[in-house]
Amino acid sequence: MSDADIQVVSSSWAGIQRVAATPKPPEFFEGRQGYSAGFLGRDAHVALPAIGEPVSMDDIARLEDGSFELRYQHFSTVQCISRRVPLYSACNIDGGKSKNVPRHDTWNYDGRIRKEYQMLREAYGPGQEGKFSRGHMTRRQDPNWGPLATAQRANIDTFFATNACPQWQPFNEGLWGDLEDYVLSNAQGDDKRISVFTGPILRTDDPERFGIRIPRDFWKVVAFVSEATGELSAIAYLMSQGTWLDSGVARDLEDFGTSQRPLAFIEAETGLRFESLQGRDVLDGADLAFVQPIRRFADTKLPA
């Protein structure tokens, strides 16, 4: 790809942000296995969530073969056509084999689905213009494990439009990555493996900026085999950038409303169904309205 195919579209705390105009062709992704449902072990099978109302399957981008799972290195995403963002991402993390890989700052379109179903400009740009960061759904560092070449490939794969949602930059730098690390430290085994699902809650009344409806809320579900119980467990989180969207002001992390919620609440809000995790949520049986505020890692309710 020539320099003419890459446009500098913004700069941020992470440095220069570039967008490649030409989508990566399908052959670029050859050999990508994507998310593995059996990653946590034979007795801890965690499948991708089923998709139900209010999501229409007609609103899900499909590959040439009619499937809709976009497979990358150690993670997968599913793309929403109307909102041009991922419905969710799903990532396997092996904490014992993690590699520190330099950041890759060229964003790309995925040529396996139509470019007009994806977004890398419109609402994205400098914060001083009121624009948003390209918030990774699968965190950049999460799939970067295994042999160095594999980790480097995973790092590049996180910089696709199909793994990004508009997020206010301080929100994008929030607690979630550290919460993942906290849960990882409580996972069973030497490798400290977890599987992480992340996505926006896409509502019809989300506020519009630059012609794009911006998600107010984002969710995360972490599945792991508990060190305390030896059983498959799940924890669900919610984080909101609604305070900033409504007022343009967010003073500290409490304004982002980070909380632990019942998995059933996430399912009700998104239309996703985590059938493999039924009865595994540490808040299983709690009222849907239950909220456990997260101000520090120890606020997280773990398996007893």
C-alpha positions as CSV (number, residue, x, y, z in Angstrom):
1,M,0.0,0.0,0.0
2,S,1.4,3.4,-1.0
3,D,1.5,6.5,1.2
4,A,-1.2,7.9,-1.0
5,D,-3.6,5.3,0.3
6,I,-3.1,6.4,3.9
7,Q,-4.6,9.6,5.3
8,V,-3.7,11.2,8.6
9,V,-7.1,11.9,10.1
10,S,-6.3,12.9,13.7
11,S,-3.8,12.9,16.5
12,S,-4.4,11.9,20.1
13,W,-2.7,10.9,23.4
14,A,-1.6,7.7,21.5
15,G,0.0,9.7,18.7
16,I,-0.8,10.1,15.0
17,Q,-3.9,8.3,13.9
18,R,-4.0,7.1,10.2
19,V,-6.8,5.5,8.1
20,A,-6.1,3.4,5.1
21,A,-8.5,4.2,2.3
22,T,-8.4,0.8,0.6
23,P,-9.9,-2.1,2.6
24,K,-7.8,-5.1,3.4
25,P,-8.7,-7.8,1.0
26,P,-10.2,-11.2,2.2
27,E,-6.9,-13.0,1.5
28,F,-5.2,-10.8,4.2
29,F,-7.2,-12.7,6.8
30,E,-6.3,-16.2,5.7
31,G,-5.5,-18.5,8.6
32,R,-7.3,-16.4,11.2
33,Q,-9.1,-18.7,13.5
34,G,-11.0,-16.1,15.5
35,Y,-12.6,-16.6,18.9
36,S,-12.4,-20.2,20.3
37,A,-15.4,-21.4,22.3
38,G,-13.2,-24.2,23.8
39,F,-10.4,-21.9,25.0
40,L,-11.1,-22.3,28.7
41,G,-11.1,-26.0,28.6
42,R,-13.2,-29.1,27.8
43,D,-15.7,-28.5,30.6
44,A,-15.9,-24.7,30.1
45,H,-17.2,-24.3,26.6
46,V,-18.3,-20.7,26.0
47,A,-20.0,-20.1,22.6
48,L,-20.6,-16.8,20.9
49,P,-23.8,-15.3,22.1
50,A,-27.0,-15.9,20.2
51,I,-28.6,-12.8,18.6
52,G,-32.3,-12.0,19.2
53,E,-34.7,-9.1,19.4
54,P,-34.5,-6.1,19.1
55,V,-31.6,-6.9,16.8
56,S,-32.6,-7.9,13.3
57,M,-30.4,-10.5,11.5
58,D,-31.0,-8.3,8.4
59,D,-29.0,-5.6,10.1
60,I,-25.9,-7.9,10.5
61,A,-23.1,-7.6,7.9
62,R,-22.4,-10.9,6.2
63,L,-19.4,-12.3,4.5
64,E,-19.5,-13.7,0.9
65,D,-20.4,-17.2,2.2
66,G,-23.4,-15.9,4.2
67,S,-21.7,-16.2,7.6
68,F,-21.4,-13.1,9.9
69,E,-18.5,-13.9,12.3
70,L,-15.4,-11.8,11.3
71,R,-12.5,-13.9,12.5
72,Y,-9.2,-12.2,13.5
73,Q,-6.2,-13.4,15.5
74,H,-7.5,-14.7,18.8
75,F,-10.8,-12.7,18.5
76,S,-13.9,-12.2,16.5
77,T,-16.5,-9.4,15.9
78,V,-20.0,-9.1,14.5
79,Q,-20.8,-5.9,12.6
80,C,-24.1,-3.9,12.8
81,I,-25.0,-2.5,9.4
82,S,-27.2,0.4,10.4
83,R,-24.9,1.8,13.1
84,R,-21.6,0.8,11.3
85,V,-20.0,-0.4,14.6
86,P,-19.5,-3.9,16.1
87,L,-22.5,-5.4,17.8
88,Y,-19.9,-7.2,19.9
89,S,-16.4,-8.5,20.0
90,A,-15.2,-11.8,21.6
91,C,-11.6,-12.4,22.6
92,N,-9.6,-15.2,24.1
93,I,-6.8,-13.9,26.5
94,D,-3.9,-16.1,27.7
95,G,-2.3,-14.1,30.4
96,G,0.7,-16.5,30.7
97,K,1.7,-16.0,27.1
98,S,1.1,-12.2,26.7
99,K,3.6,-10.3,24.6
100,N,4.4,-6.6,24.7
101,V,3.9,-5.4,21.2
102,P,4.5,-1.8,19.9
103,R,1.3,0.0,19.1
104,H,0.1,0.0,15.5
105,D,-1.7,3.2,14.5
106,T,-3.0,2.7,11.0
107,W,-6.8,1.9,11.0
108,N,-8.2,-0.2,8.2
109,Y,-11.5,-1.3,6.7
110,D,-12.2,-5.0,6.5
111,G,-12.7,-6.0,2.8
112,R,-14.7,-9.1,3.7
113,I,-17.8,-6.9,4.2
114,R,-18.9,-3.7,2.4
115,K,-17.0,-0.6,3.2
116,E,-20.2,1.5,3.7
117,Y,-21.1,-0.8,6.6
118,Q,-18.0,0.5,8.4
119,M,-17.0,3.8,9.9
120,L,-13.5,5.3,10.6
121,R,-14.1,9.0,10.0
122,E,-17.3,11.0,10.5
123,A,-17.5,11.2,14.3
124,Y,-13.8,10.5,14.9
125,G,-11.1,13.1,15.3
126,P,-9.6,15.7,17.6
127,G,-11.2,16.1,21.0
128,Q,-10.9,19.9,20.8
129,E,-13.4,19.6,17.9
130,G,-15.8,17.6,20.1
131,K,-15.0,14.4,18.2
132,F,-14.5,10.9,19.5
133,S,-11.7,8.4,19.8
134,R,-11.8,5.1,18.0
135,G,-12.5,3.0,21.0
136,H,-11.3,-0.6,20.7
137,M,-13.9,-3.1,21.7
138,T,-11.3,-5.9,21.9
139,R,-8.6,-4.1,23.8
140,R,-5.4,-3.7,21.8
141,Q,-3.3,-5.7,24.2
142,D,-5.7,-8.5,24.8
143,P,-5.1,-10.8,21.8
144,N,-1.4,-10.1,21.8
145,W,-0.2,-13.5,23.1
146,G,1.6,-16.6,21.8
147,P,4.7,-16.5,19.5
148,L,5.8,-13.0,18.7
149,A,4.7,-13.0,15.1
150,T,1.3,-14.2,16.2
151,A,1.0,-11.4,18.8
152,Q,2.1,-8.8,16.2
153,R,-0.6,-10.1,13.8
154,A,-3.2,-9.8,16.6
155,N,-2.1,-6.3,17.4
156,I,-2.6,-5.2,13.8
157,D,-6.0,-7.0,13.7
158,T,-7.4,-4.8,16.5
159,F,-7.1,-1.7,14.3
160,F,-10.1,-2.4,12.1
161,A,-13.3,-0.4,11.8
162,T,-15.1,-3.6,12.8
163,N,-13.5,-3.4,16.3
164,A,-14.1,0.3,17.0
165,C,-16.9,2.5,18.5
166,P,-17.0,6.2,19.2
167,Q,-15.8,6.9,22.7
168,W,-14.8,10.1,24.5
169,Q,-11.1,9.8,25.1
170,P,-10.9,9.9,28.9
171,F,-13.7,7.2,28.9
172,N,-11.7,5.2,26.4
173,E,-8.8,5.2,28.9
174,G,-11.0,4.0,31.7
175,L,-11.0,1.1,34.2
176,W,-12.1,-1.7,32.0
177,G,-8.6,-3.0,31.0
178,D,-7.6,-3.0,34.7
179,L,-10.8,-4.8,35.6
180,E,-9.9,-7.5,33.0
181,D,-6.5,-7.8,34.6
182,Y,-8.1,-8.1,38.1
183,V,-10.4,-10.9,36.9
184,L,-7.4,-12.5,35.1
185,S,-5.6,-12.7,38.4
186,N,-8.4,-14.7,39.9
187,A,-8.6,-17.2,37.0
188,Q,-7.5,-20.8,37.5
189,G,-4.4,-22.3,36.1
190,D,-0.9,-21.2,35.2
191,D,-1.9,-19.6,31.9
192,K,-4.6,-17.4,33.6
193,R,-7.0,-17.6,30.7
194,I,-10.2,-15.6,30.3
195,S,-12.7,-15.0,27.4
196,V,-14.0,-11.4,27.1
197,F,-17.1,-10.1,25.2
198,T,-17.5,-6.4,24.8
199,G,-19.9,-4.1,22.9
200,P,-22.1,-1.1,22.9
201,I,-25.8,-0.9,23.8
202,L,-27.4,0.4,20.6
203,R,-30.5,2.3,21.4
204,T,-32.8,4.2,19.1
205,D,-32.6,7.3,21.3
206,D,-28.8,7.5,21.5
207,P,-27.6,11.1,20.9
208,E,-26.5,12.1,17.4
209,R,-23.1,13.8,16.8
210,F,-21.7,14.6,13.3
211,G,-24.5,12.6,11.8
212,I,-23.7,9.5,13.8
213,R,-25.7,8.1,16.8
214,I,-23.2,7.7,19.6
215,P,-23.7,4.8,22.1
216,R,-24.2,6.0,25.7
217,D,-23.4,2.7,27.3
218,F,-20.9,-0.1,26.8
219,W,-20.9,-3.6,28.3
220,K,-18.3,-6.2,29.0
221,V,-18.8,-9.9,30.0
222,V,-15.8,-11.9,31.3
223,A,-15.9,-15.7,31.4
224,F,-13.3,-17.6,33.3
225,V,-12.6,-20.8,35.4
226,S,-12.5,-19.5,39.0
227,E,-9.4,-20.2,41.0
228,A,-11.6,-20.3,44.2
229,T,-14.2,-22.8,42.9
230,G,-12.7,-24.5,39.9
231,E,-16.0,-23.8,38.1
232,L,-16.8,-21.7,35.0
233,S,-17.9,-18.3,36.1
234,A,-19.0,-15.0,34.5
235,I,-18.9,-11.3,35.5
236,A,-20.8,-8.6,33.6
237,Y,-19.9,-4.9,33.7
238,L,-21.6,-1.7,32.4
239,M,-19.9,1.6,31.7
240,S,-21.6,4.8,30.6
241,Q,-20.4,7.9,28.8
242,G,-23.9,9.4,29.0
243,T,-22.9,12.1,31.6
244,W,-20.4,13.6,29.2
245,L,-22.7,13.2,26.1
246,D,-25.5,15.1,28.0
247,S,-23.4,17.8,29.6
248,G,-20.0,17.9,27.9
249,V,-18.5,17.6,31.4
250,A,-17.2,14.5,33.2
251,R,-15.0,15.2,36.2
252,D,-13.8,11.8,37.3
253,L,-14.3,8.1,36.8
254,E,-17.5,8.1,38.9
255,D,-19.2,10.1,36.2
256,F,-18.7,7.1,33.9
257,G,-20.9,5.0,36.1
258,T,-18.8,1.8,36.0
259,S,-20.8,-1.0,37.6
260,Q,-21.1,-4.7,37.9
261,R,-24.6,-5.8,36.6
262,P,-26.4,-9.1,36.3
263,L,-25.6,-10.9,33.0
264,A,-29.4,-11.0,32.4
265,F,-29.5,-7.2,32.4
266,I,-26.9,-7.1,29.6
267,E,-28.9,-9.7,27.7
268,A,-32.1,-7.7,28.1
269,E,-30.5,-4.5,26.9
270,T,-28.7,-5.9,23.9
271,G,-30.8,-8.8,22.6
272,L,-27.8,-11.1,23.0
273,R,-28.2,-14.5,24.7
274,F,-25.2,-16.0,26.5
275,E,-26.5,-19.5,26.5
276,S,-23.2,-21.1,27.6
277,L,-23.1,-18.9,30.7
278,Q,-26.6,-19.4,32.0
279,G,-26.4,-20.0,35.8
280,R,-22.7,-19.1,35.8
281,D,-23.0,-15.4,36.5
282,V,-21.7,-14.5,40.0
283,L,-24.9,-12.3,40.3
284,D,-27.2,-15.0,39.0
285,G,-30.7,-14.6,40.4
286,A,-30.2,-10.9,41.3
287,D,-32.9,-8.5,40.2
288,L,-32.2,-6.9,36.8
289,A,-32.1,-3.5,38.5
290,F,-29.2,-4.6,40.8
291,V,-26.2,-2.3,40.5
292,Q,-22.8,-2.9,42.2
293,P,-20.8,0.4,41.7
294,I,-17.2,-0.2,40.8
295,R,-14.8,2.5,42.2
296,R,-11.9,0.2,42.9
297,F,-11.1,-3.4,41.7
298,A,-12.0,-5.0,45.0
299,D,-15.6,-3.8,44.5
300,T,-16.0,-6.6,42.0
301,K,-18.1,-9.5,43.3
302,L,-16.1,-12.7,42.6
303,P,-17.2,-16.4,43.0
304,A,-17.3,-17.3,46.6
